[in-house]
Amino acid sequence: MSTSKNKKRRDPIPEHFQSHDEAGQFWDSHDSADYEKNMVDAECKINIKRRTFLVPLDQNLYRKVQSIARKRGVSAEALLNMWILEKAS
């Protein structure tokens, strides 16, 4: 029995994804275990001392913030943090 017949055909991993959504779509439809030979170890440090606080916002206000953030290419959370930091300084 030939081992080449038992090997599954795998799509190549794109060299660059155009967006996080595109990367997510690829990995949602592909098993990372099939690409183990392409993986490299990565080291990351996590600051576990950082705390997140929930602040209630009016739904319409949050939608406006989301719209502005989208136009600036950042998340609503990042934009709100930036604005609060500007005002608090």
Secondary structure, 3 states (H helix, E strand, C coil): CCHHHHCCCCCCCCCCCCCHHHHHHHHHCCCHHHHHHHCCCCCCCCCCCCCCCCCCCCHHHHHHHHHHHHHHCCCHHHHHHHHHHHHHC
